[in-house]
Amino acid sequence: MSTGPVVIGVDSSTQSTKAAVVDAETGALLALGRAPHTVTGAEGARESDPEGWWTALGRAVADALRQAAVPPAAVTGIAVAGQQHGLVVLDAGGRPLRPALLWNDTRSAPQATALTEALGGPDAWLARTGAVPVASMTAAKWQWLRASEPAVAARAAAVRLPHDFLTERLCGTAVTDPGDASGTCWYDTGRAAYDPELLALLGLDAALLPAVAPTAGTRVGTLTRPAADALGLPAGVAVAAGTGDNMAAAVGLGLGGAGLLDRPVVSLGTSGTVFAATRTRPVSPGIAGFAAADGAFLPLGCTLNCTLAVDRIAALLGLDREDAAPGDGLVLLPYLDGERTPDLPHATGLLTGLRHGSTPGALLGAAYEGAVFTVLRALDELLAACGLDPAAPAVRDLPLRLIGGGARGRAWTETVRRLSGRPLVVPSATELVALGAAALAGAAVSGAEPVALASAWGTGEGRELAPVERDEETWRRIADVLDRAAPTLLA
C-alpha cells in the first residue's frame, strides 16, 4: 500500500480497459483494474460503442483503487492511452452518433486506395503525413462514412480518436497529441500540424477536430466534477493529453529517440507491431512514420493477424497454444482478417506444403512462423526506412524488446528467437501501455519529461535472452510463398 501520491495510467485497447494505479515516485505498479469492451461486426466490420469505453474506464479505475487500497485523494494525475486510428463521430452534445469504426475495420480499403490516387500516389502522402492511407487509417474511415452513411457524416459536430474522446470526457477539453494525431493521415508530421489541403480533400472541417497539445505529457486540464463523480476521484486531478497505445508503450519502455534508432520493439498482441524511436523522419510506403510522445518520431509497422489469428488456428486443431512444433516444411500465412503489412486488406489464410505425415503440432507451428515472419519482415522495412541495413552484422545484433501478450508465451518467444536470430529483452513489466500512460500523468503533475520519468522508474527493464542461430531455411520458404502468392491468391 502506498502512503504517497499516485497516478493512474489508462490503457483503452480494442478488447478492454486497464487502469494502472502507480506510485508517482517509484513507478511501482500498485494495482491493475480491468473492464471488458464489446466489439461487434462481421465481413470486415469492427465497431464499438464509445460510451462503453467510458463505462469501462470508470469500472477499471474503481477496481484498481479497490485493489490498491489507496484513498481517492492520493490520486494526483491521470492519462489515457487508446487504440489508434478509430473514428469517433459526436453530436453537438458530445454523444456518439454511431459506434466507432475500429482500427481493424477493413471496409474502408477502397477509400484508402482512392485517397492514395487522389493526392498523386504514395510518395505524395509520405511527404506530408509520413504514411500512406490503408484501411486502418482514420482518413480512410472518414471517407467510408461519408460514402456509406452521408447523413451521419453531415451531422458530425466533432471527430475524435478513441483516446481524444476519453480525455475530453475527463477534463472537458477537446485535445489530442502529436503521436495519435499522426495516425489519422490528415496530420502533417513534418510541420506538426493538421494539413489544410488534406482536410479539404477529405471534406473535413478543421473545426471538428481537437486541438493538438505540444506533447503527450502536457497538462491539458483537470477532472471535471461530472468526471470526478463518475470515477470516484476528487475534482481537480491533473489530466494529461494522453496518446496512442503504441506511443505510450514506447514511453513505458523508456524509448526517447536519442539517435538514429533507439531499441527496436516487437509487440505481439491482437495485432503485431514493430516500432522504434528515432530523431530522423523516416519515409517508407510500408511503414507509418508516426510522431512520438516526446517530439521525436516513432516509425511503426503493423500486422493485423498475430496472437488472435494463431489462437484461432490452435482452436481449430483442438490444441493448446503451447502445443506447437516447428513447421516441418509447412507454410501457413494466417491472414484471417485481411492484412495491413503487407497491404492485402482482402487476403485470406493460405496453407501450403501439407503432407500425410504433417502433424497438428507442426501445422500450429507453421501458423506461429507465418505470423512472426510477417512481423519481422515489417521490422526489416522499418530498419531500412531509418537508414539501416537489416542484414548488416551490427544491425542484426541489435536486441529486440519483446512485449505484448505473446511475449509471455514460450512458443511465441522461441519462434521470434529462431526466425530473427537476435538477442531479446523481455521486460518484466507486462502493462507497458498503462505504465507509459502513468508516466504521462506523472509528467502532467510534476512537469518532468515522460520518457525520463519512465526510465527512472525502470519499467522497461527485464530478462535477456541470448540469440540462437537464425532459421534461414524456414525464412526463405515463407518468403518464397508470400512473394509468389501476394499478387494473385491473396489480393
Summary of the structure (lengths in Angstrom):
residues: 491
radius of gyration: 21.5
end to end distance: 54.5
largest distance: 66.9
contacts: 1924
relative contact order: 0.13
helix: 38%
strand: 22%
